[in-house]
Amino acid sequence: MSETITRDAFVPKAGGVTMFTTTWCGYCARLKSQMTKAGVPFREVDIEHTPGTAELVAEVNGGNQTVPTLVFPDGSTATNPSLAEVQSRI
């Protein structure tokens, strides 16, 4: 029996985010670069290599596996947010 992956497993500590990505996503690469330069801590999770995460991303995006999708310390999510939005929510 496989274990169900939930958003709770990816809620980060205060001050950081969890970022669902793929290796080929240009928007992901841009946001990762911006967050790194701004000193925003993040955990990157590749939805093509981490079982159950593509389904989790689809669940919070109306059935679409859209990345980057971020999870914030309060458990909320955002899809393709700006750096300013990320910083305001951590």
DSSP file (Angstrom, degrees, kcal/mol; ACC not computed):
  #  RESIDUE AA STRUCTURE BP1 BP2  ACC     N-H-->O    O-->H-N    N-H-->O    O-->H-N    TCO  KAPPA ALPHA  PHI   PSI    X-CA   Y-CA   Z-CA
    1    1 A M              0   0    0      0, 0.0     2,-0.3     0, 0.0     0, 0.0   0.000 360.0 360.0 360.0 131.8    0.0    0.0    0.0
    2    2 A S        -     0   0    0      1,-0.1     2,-0.3     0, 0.0     0, 0.0  -0.615 360.0-118.3 -88.6 147.7    1.5    3.4   -0.9
    3    3 A E        -     0   0    0     -2,-0.3     2,-0.4     1,-0.1    -1,-0.1  -0.632  27.1-119.1 -83.3 138.0    1.5    6.3    1.5
    4    4 A T        -     0   0    0     -2,-0.3     2,-0.4     1,-0.0    -1,-0.1  -0.632  22.5-136.6 -79.4 130.7   -0.5    9.4    0.5
    5    5 A I        -     0   0    0     -2,-0.4     2,-0.3    47,-0.1    47,-0.0  -0.730  24.7-169.8 -86.1 132.3    1.6   12.5    0.3
    6    6 A T    >   -     0   0    0     -2,-0.4     3,-1.3     1,-0.1     4,-0.3  -0.848  36.3-114.4-121.1 160.4    0.1   15.6    1.8
    7    7 A R  G >  S+     0   0    0     -2,-0.3     3,-2.5     1,-0.3     4,-0.3   0.844 111.3  70.4 -57.7 -34.7    1.0   19.3    1.7
    8    8 A D  G >  S+     0   0    0      1,-0.3     3,-1.1     2,-0.2    -1,-0.3   0.807  88.4  62.8 -55.3 -31.1    1.7   19.1    5.5
    9    9 A A  G <  S+     0   0    0     -3,-1.3    -1,-0.3     1,-0.2    -2,-0.2   0.653 108.7  42.4 -68.4 -13.9    4.8   17.0    4.7
   10   10 A F  G <  S+     0   0    0     -3,-2.5    -1,-0.2    -4,-0.3    -2,-0.2   0.269  76.8 125.1-118.6   9.5    6.2   20.0    2.8
   11   11 A V    <   -     0   0    0     -3,-1.1    61,-0.1    -4,-0.3     6,-0.1  -0.601  53.8-142.6 -72.0 122.0    5.4   22.9    5.1
   12   12 A P        -     0   0    0      0, 0.0     3,-0.1     0, 0.0    63,-0.1  -0.270  18.1 -93.4 -82.1 169.6    8.7   24.7    5.8
   13   13 A K    >   -     0   0    0      1,-0.2     3,-1.7     4,-0.1    61,-0.1  -0.371  63.2 -70.5 -72.4 161.0    9.9   26.3    8.9
   14   14 A A  T 3  S+     0   0    0      1,-0.2    -1,-0.2    59,-0.1     3,-0.1  -0.236 121.6  29.7 -53.5 137.7    9.3   30.1    9.4
   15   15 A G  T 3  S+     0   0    0     75,-0.5    -1,-0.2     1,-0.3     2,-0.2   0.331 111.5  70.8  94.7  -6.8   11.4   32.2    7.0
   16   16 A G    <   -     0   0    0     -3,-1.7    -1,-0.3    24,-0.1     2,-0.3  -0.750  61.2-143.6-132.8-179.9   11.7   29.6    4.2
   17   17 A V  E     -a   42   0A   0     24,-1.6    26,-2.2    -2,-0.2     2,-0.5  -0.949  15.3-128.3-140.2 159.8    9.6   28.0    1.5
   18   18 A T  E     -aB  43  71A   0     53,-2.2    53,-2.6    -2,-0.3     2,-0.5  -0.959  27.8-159.7-106.4 131.7    9.3   24.6   -0.2
   19   19 A M  E     -aB  44  70A   0     24,-3.4    26,-2.7    -2,-0.5     2,-0.5  -0.950   7.4-152.3-120.2 116.6    9.5   25.0   -4.0
   20   20 A F  E     +aB  45  69A   0     49,-3.3    49,-1.4    -2,-0.5     2,-0.2  -0.758  35.6 154.2 -85.7 129.4    8.1   22.3   -6.3
   21   21 A T  E     -a   46   0A   0     24,-2.5    26,-2.7    -2,-0.5    27,-0.4  -0.755  38.6-134.9-139.8 179.5   10.0   22.3   -9.6
   22   22 A T    >   -     0   0    0     -2,-0.2     3,-0.8    24,-0.2     6,-0.1  -0.923  31.9-116.5-134.2 162.8   11.2   20.4  -12.7
   23   23 A T  T 3  S+     0   0    0     -2,-0.3     6,-0.0     1,-0.2    23,-0.0   0.774 113.1  48.1 -70.5 -25.1   14.7   20.5  -14.2
   24   24 A W  T 3  S+     0   0    0      4,-0.0     2,-0.7     5,-0.0    -1,-0.2   0.374  80.7 115.1 -98.7   4.1   13.4   22.1  -17.4
   25   25 A C    <>  -     0   0    0     -3,-0.8     4,-2.1     1,-0.2     5,-0.1  -0.665  44.4-168.3 -83.7 112.2   11.3   24.9  -16.0
   26   26 A G  H  > S+     0   0    0     -2,-0.7     4,-2.3     1,-0.2    -1,-0.2   0.868  89.3  54.1 -65.3 -38.2   12.6   28.3  -16.9
   27   27 A Y  H  > S+     0   0    0      1,-0.2     4,-2.3     2,-0.2    -1,-0.2   0.879 108.6  50.8 -63.5 -36.8   10.3   30.1  -14.4
   28   28 A C  H  > S+     0   0    0      2,-0.2     4,-2.8     1,-0.2     5,-0.2   0.938 109.5  49.3 -64.5 -47.2   11.6   27.8  -11.7
   29   29 A A  H  X S+     0   0    0     -4,-2.1     4,-2.2     1,-0.2    -2,-0.2   0.901 111.9  49.3 -60.1 -41.9   15.3   28.5  -12.5
   30   30 A R  H  X S+     0   0    0     -4,-2.3     4,-2.4     2,-0.2    -1,-0.2   0.941 113.5  44.7 -64.1 -47.5   14.6   32.3  -12.5
   31   31 A L  H  X S+     0   0    0     -4,-2.3     4,-2.8     2,-0.2     5,-0.2   0.892 111.8  52.8 -66.8 -38.9   12.8   32.2   -9.1
   32   32 A K  H  X S+     0   0    0     -4,-2.8     4,-2.4     2,-0.2    -1,-0.2   0.925 110.9  47.9 -59.7 -44.0   15.5   29.9   -7.6
   33   33 A S  H  X S+     0   0    0     -4,-2.2     4,-2.4    -5,-0.2    -2,-0.2   0.920 112.9  47.7 -62.8 -45.1   18.2   32.4   -8.7
   34   34 A Q  H  X S+     0   0    0     -4,-2.4     4,-1.9     1,-0.2    -2,-0.2   0.917 113.4  47.4 -63.0 -43.9   16.2   35.4   -7.3
   35   35 A M  H  X>S+     0   0    0     -4,-2.8     5,-2.8     2,-0.2     4,-0.7   0.891 111.4  51.2 -66.7 -38.5   15.6   33.7   -4.0
   36   36 A T  H ><5S+     0   0    0     -4,-2.4     3,-1.0    -5,-0.2    -2,-0.2   0.943 111.6  46.8 -62.3 -48.0   19.2   32.6   -3.7
   37   37 A K  H 3<5S+     0   0    0     -4,-2.4    -1,-0.2     1,-0.2    -2,-0.2   0.843 113.9  48.9 -62.8 -33.6   20.5   36.1   -4.4
   38   38 A A  H 3<5S-     0   0    0     -4,-1.9    -1,-0.2    -5,-0.2    -2,-0.2   0.523 114.5-116.8 -84.9  -5.9   17.9   37.5   -1.9
   39   39 A G  T <<5 +     0   0    0     -3,-1.0    -3,-0.2    -4,-0.7    -2,-0.1   0.748  58.4 155.6  78.0  24.0   18.9   35.0    0.8
   40   40 A V      < -     0   0    0     -5,-2.8    -1,-0.2    -6,-0.2     2,-0.2  -0.758  40.4-132.7 -85.2 117.5   15.5   33.3    0.9
   41   41 A P        +     0   0    0      0, 0.0   -24,-1.6     0, 0.0     2,-0.3  -0.491  34.5 172.5 -70.4 136.4   16.0   29.7    2.2
   42   42 A F  E     -a   17   0A   0    -26,-0.2     2,-0.5    -2,-0.2   -24,-0.2  -0.998  32.5-141.0-146.4 151.4   14.2   27.1    0.2
   43   43 A R  E     -a   18   0A   0    -26,-2.2   -24,-3.4    -2,-0.3     2,-0.4  -0.954  25.1-146.9-107.1 124.0   13.8   23.4   -0.2
   44   44 A E  E     -a   19   0A   0     -2,-0.5     2,-0.5   -26,-0.2   -24,-0.2  -0.800  14.3-173.7 -97.0 132.6   13.6   22.3   -3.8
   45   45 A V  E     -a   20   0A   0    -26,-2.7   -24,-2.5    -2,-0.4     2,-0.6  -0.969  16.7-145.2-127.9 114.1   11.4   19.2   -4.7
   46   46 A D  E >>  -a   21   0A   0     -2,-0.5     3,-1.5   -26,-0.2     4,-1.3  -0.689   5.2-155.9 -80.6 116.1   11.5   17.9   -8.3
   47   47 A I  T 34 S+     0   0    0    -26,-2.7     7,-0.5    -2,-0.6    -1,-0.2   0.653  91.0  59.1 -70.8 -13.7    8.0   16.7   -9.1
   48   48 A E  T 34 S+     0   0    0    -27,-0.4    -1,-0.3     1,-0.1   -26,-0.1   0.599 116.7  31.3 -87.2 -11.0    9.3   14.3  -11.7
   49   49 A H  T <4 S+     0   0    0     -3,-1.5    -2,-0.2     1,-0.1    -1,-0.1   0.465 103.8  75.4-124.0  -5.2   11.6   12.5   -9.3
   50   50 A T  S >< S-     0   0    0     -4,-1.3     3,-2.0    -5,-0.0     4,-0.4  -0.908  84.5-123.8-113.4 106.5    9.7   12.6   -6.0
   51   51 A P  T 3  S+     0   0    0      0, 0.0    -3,-0.1     0, 0.0    -2,-0.1  -0.124  88.9  11.7 -52.4 135.4    6.8   10.2   -5.9
   52   52 A G  T 3> S+     0   0    0     -5,-0.1     4,-1.5     1,-0.1   -47,-0.1   0.205  98.9  98.9  87.4 -14.7    3.4   11.7   -5.2
   53   53 A T  H <> S+     0   0    0     -3,-2.0     4,-2.6     2,-0.2     5,-0.2   0.831  75.3  57.5 -79.7 -29.8    4.4   15.3   -5.5
   54   54 A A  H  > S+     0   0    0     -7,-0.5     4,-2.2    -4,-0.4    -1,-0.2   0.903 109.7  47.4 -62.5 -38.9    3.2   15.8   -9.1
   55   55 A E  H  > S+     0   0    0      2,-0.2     4,-2.2     1,-0.2    -2,-0.2   0.879 110.3  51.9 -68.3 -38.5   -0.3   14.8   -7.9
   56   56 A L  H  X S+     0   0    0     -4,-1.5     4,-1.6     2,-0.2    -2,-0.2   0.926 110.4  47.9 -63.6 -45.0    0.0   17.2   -4.9
   57   57 A V  H  X S+     0   0    0     -4,-2.6     4,-0.8     1,-0.2     9,-0.3   0.912 111.6  50.7 -62.1 -42.6    1.0   20.1   -7.2
   58   58 A A  H ><>S+     0   0    0     -4,-2.2     5,-3.2     1,-0.2     3,-0.6   0.879 105.6  57.4 -62.5 -37.2   -2.0   19.2   -9.5
   59   59 A E  H ><5S+     0   0    0     -4,-2.2     3,-0.6     1,-0.2    -1,-0.2   0.882 110.9  41.0 -62.3 -39.4   -4.3   19.2   -6.5
   60   60 A V  H 3<5S+     0   0    0     -4,-1.6    -1,-0.2     1,-0.2    -2,-0.2   0.527 114.9  54.2 -87.6  -4.6   -3.4   22.7   -5.5
   61   61 A N  T X<5S-     0   0    0     -4,-0.8     3,-1.7    -3,-0.6    -1,-0.2  -0.134 119.8 -95.4-121.7  36.8   -3.5   24.0   -9.1
   62   62 A G  T < 5S-     0   0    0     -3,-0.6    -3,-0.2     1,-0.3    -4,-0.1   0.814  89.2 -44.8  59.3  33.0   -6.9   22.9  -10.3
   63   63 A G  T 3 <S+     0   0    0     -5,-3.2     2,-0.4     1,-0.3    -1,-0.3   0.347 112.5 117.5  94.8  -5.9   -5.6   19.6  -11.8
   64   64 A N    <   -     0   0    0     -3,-1.7     2,-1.5    -6,-0.5    -1,-0.3  -0.777  63.9-138.2 -99.6 139.6   -2.5   21.2  -13.5
   65   65 A Q        +     0   0    0     -2,-0.4     2,-0.4    -3,-0.1    -7,-0.1  -0.460  43.9 167.2 -89.6  62.6    1.0   20.2  -12.7
   66   66 A T        -     0   0    0     -2,-1.5   -46,-0.1    -9,-0.3    14,-0.1  -0.658  22.0-129.5 -87.6 129.1    2.2   23.8  -12.8
   67   67 A V  S    S+     0   0    0     -2,-0.4   -40,-0.2     1,-0.2   -39,-0.2  -0.934  78.8  48.6-127.2 153.5    5.6   24.8  -11.4
   68   68 A P        +     0   0    0      0, 0.0    12,-3.4     0, 0.0     2,-0.5   0.399  69.6 164.9 -75.0 137.0    7.0   26.6   -9.6
   69   69 A T  E     -BC  20  79A   0    -49,-1.4   -49,-3.3    10,-0.2     2,-0.4  -0.993  18.3-159.5-117.1 128.7    4.5   26.0   -6.9
   70   70 A L  E     -BC  19  78A   0      8,-3.1     8,-1.6    -2,-0.5     2,-0.5  -0.842  11.3-152.1-112.6 145.6    5.6   27.1   -3.4
   71   71 A V  E     -BC  18  77A   0    -53,-2.6   -53,-2.2    -2,-0.4     6,-0.2  -0.965  18.9-152.4-112.9 132.3    4.4   26.1    0.0
   72   72 A F    >   -     0   0    0      4,-2.7     3,-2.6    -2,-0.5   -55,-0.1  -0.532  32.4 -97.2-101.2 166.7    4.8   28.7    2.8
   73   73 A P  T 3  S+     0   0    0      0, 0.0   -59,-0.1     0, 0.0    17,-0.1   0.748 123.4  56.4 -57.5 -24.7    5.2   28.3    6.5
   74   74 A D  T 3  S-     0   0    0     15,-0.3     3,-0.1   -61,-0.1   -63,-0.1   0.432 120.3-108.4 -86.5   2.6    1.5   28.8    7.1
   75   75 A G  S <  S+     0   0    0     -3,-2.6   -65,-0.1     1,-0.3     2,-0.0   0.351  78.3 129.4  89.4  -6.2    0.7   25.9    4.7
   76   76 A S        -     0   0    0     -5,-0.1    -4,-2.7     1,-0.0    -1,-0.3  -0.312  44.9-143.9 -76.6 166.7   -0.6   28.2    2.0
   77   77 A T  E     -C   71   0A   0     -6,-0.2     2,-0.3    -3,-0.1    -6,-0.2  -0.862  13.9-168.3-129.2 162.6    0.6   27.9   -1.6
   78   78 A A  E     -C   70   0A   0     -8,-1.6    -8,-3.1    -2,-0.3     2,-0.5  -0.980  16.4-138.8-148.2 144.6    1.3   30.1   -4.6
   79   79 A T  E    S-C   69   0A   0     -2,-0.3   -10,-0.2   -10,-0.2   -12,-0.1  -0.926  81.4 -16.9-109.8 124.6    2.0   29.3   -8.2
   80   80 A N  S    S-     0   0    0    -12,-3.4    -1,-0.2    -2,-0.5   -11,-0.1   0.903  87.3-178.5  50.3  51.9    4.8   31.2  -10.0
   81   81 A P        -     0   0    0      0, 0.0    -1,-0.1     0, 0.0     2,-0.1  -0.336  27.6-108.5 -75.6 161.1    4.9   34.0   -7.5
   82   82 A S     >  -     0   0    0      1,-0.1     4,-2.2    -2,-0.0     5,-0.1  -0.417  30.0-110.0 -77.5 163.2    7.2   37.0   -7.7
   83   83 A L  H  > S+     0   0    0      1,-0.2     4,-2.8     2,-0.2     5,-0.2   0.896 120.8  56.1 -60.4 -39.6   10.2   37.3   -5.4
   84   84 A A  H  > S+     0   0    0      1,-0.2     4,-1.9     2,-0.2    -1,-0.2   0.899 107.2  48.4 -61.2 -40.7    8.4   40.2   -3.7
   85   85 A E  H  > S+     0   0    0      2,-0.2     4,-1.2     1,-0.2    -1,-0.2   0.927 111.2  50.5 -65.4 -43.5    5.3   38.0   -3.0
   86   86 A V  H >X S+     0   0    0     -4,-2.2     3,-0.8     1,-0.2     4,-0.8   0.949 111.5  47.6 -57.9 -49.6    7.6   35.2   -1.6
   87   87 A Q  H 3< S+     0   0    0     -4,-2.8     3,-0.5     1,-0.3    -1,-0.2   0.845 110.0  52.8 -63.3 -34.2    9.4   37.6    0.7
   88   88 A S  H 3< S+     0   0    0     -4,-1.9    -1,-0.3    -5,-0.2    -2,-0.2   0.720 110.3  48.7 -73.6 -19.5    6.1   39.1    1.9
   89   89 A R  H <<        0   0    0     -4,-1.2   -15,-0.3    -3,-0.8    -1,-0.2   0.498 360.0 360.0-102.3  -4.7    4.7   35.7    2.8
   90   90 A I     <        0   0    0     -4,-0.8   -75,-0.5    -3,-0.5    -1,-0.2   0.420 360.0 360.0-101.1 360.0    7.6   34.3    4.8
